[in-house]
């Protein structure tokens, strides 16, 4: 068995991405006629890097920006979500090795302003990073969300 890839290696693994695919089958039923972009991990990172302090973005806005960039109807929700997770872990990998500036992944929320429990350290660590920047995080059922998150959304 080979050596396990680091998060940064996963981030830089292009896998012939981005690529544009026609919407077919269940995807066509859900999204309609047209095409979808399967983004590259670095494209997702670039958008996440662009979110300044005091602003937030959701995975839905990242997908909108990717679709617009590629001139297609939709960006793949599954790969975009996976790449957000890889970017977050690669950033923490960099921090653990002494990097002072990393991708501010904590400014990327799930739909509805919810925190991402899959980020390094889970929802609690995500909550702490957001609160350090002045965001108010509240408990909604079993999950956390940023209060009035729409007020802070960066337009894609």
N, C-alpha and C positions, 0 to 999 in steps of 0.2 A: 504494500500500500504506500502511496506517495505522501509527501509532506502536505499537510493541510494548508490551504491558501489563507493568507492574511486577509483582513477586511479590505485593506488598500489594494491588494492584488485583485480581489473580487470587483472592487470599484473600477479598476482600470482594464478589466477583461471585457473587451468590446463585443464579443460573440456575434460579429457581423451586424451589430446594431448601430444606429437605428435602422429599422426597415418598415416599409409601408405594406400593409396587407388589405385585401378586400374583405369587407364584412360579409360573412356567410353564416348559415345555420342559426344557432342560438344568438350569436353576436348580432346578426342582422335583425333578428326578432327584437332584440333589446335596444339596439342603437339606430336601426334603420339602414337605409341605403348608404353606401359610401365606403370610405377607407379609414383605416386605423393605423396609427403609428405605434410601433413597439420601440420605445425610446432606449437610448443607451444610458448606463448608470451615470456617466459624466454629464449628460444633458440634465438629468435630475439634480445632480450636485450643483451645477451652474445656477439653476433657478433658486435652490436653497441658499446658496452663497449670496444671492442678490437681495435677500430679505434683511433690511437694516434693523438695528435695535429700535424697539418701539413699535414694530410692525409684526404681523403674523401672516401666514399663508396656510391654506389647507391643501391636502393632496388633490382635491377637486380642482383648485386653482392651478396647481402645477400641471395637471392633465389638460386643462384649458389652454395654458400657455404652450404646451408641447404640441397640441393639435393645431393651434394657430401658426406656430413656427413652421410646421410641416405642411400646412395647407390641407389638412384632413378633418374629418368630422369628429374624431375622438382619439384619445390616447389610451392605450391599454391600461385598465385599472389594476390588473394583477401585477404586471411587471413594474409599473410606476410605484406601487406600494412596496414591493420587494426592494426596489432600488432606494427608496427613502430609508428603509431599514438598514441597507448596506452603507449608505452615506453616513448615517448616525453612528454605526459601529466603527467605521473607518475613522471618523472624527475623534471618537473616544480612544481609539488605538493611537492616533497621533498625539492626543493629549497625554496619554500614559507614557509616551516617549519624550515628553518635554515640550511639545509644540505649544506656543502661546496663543496662536490664532488658529481656530478650527472652524469648520462649517457650523453655523449656528442652527443645527438641526432641530433644537427645541422650539424654534419659532414656526416649525411645520406641524400643524395639527391634523387630526382626522376630521372628517365631515362632522358638522355640528359643533365644532370647537373643542372636541374631545381630545384628551391627551393620549399619547400612543404608548400602550403598555408593553410594546415590543422594543421600545428604545432601551439602550443600555441603562440598567438600574430600574427599569420598569416605570410605572406611572409616578411613583414617589420621587424618583430622581428627576423626571421630566417636570414635575410640579415645582420642585426646588429651583431648577434653572429658570423657569418662567417667573417665579416669584422674585428671584434675584434681579430680574429686569423690570420689576414693578407691576407685573400682571397679577390680577386677582383670580385665583383658581378656586373653584367651588366643587363640592361633591354633588353629583347628580346620580342618584341611585347608588350603584356600586362603582361608578366611574367618575373621573374628574374631568372638568371642562373649564375653559377660560371664560370668565364672566364678560359679557358684552364683546365677545371676540370679533364680531363683524365690524365693530368700530375701528379695529386695528388691522383689518385685512389689507394686504397689498394687492392692488389691481394687477391681474396678469397681463 
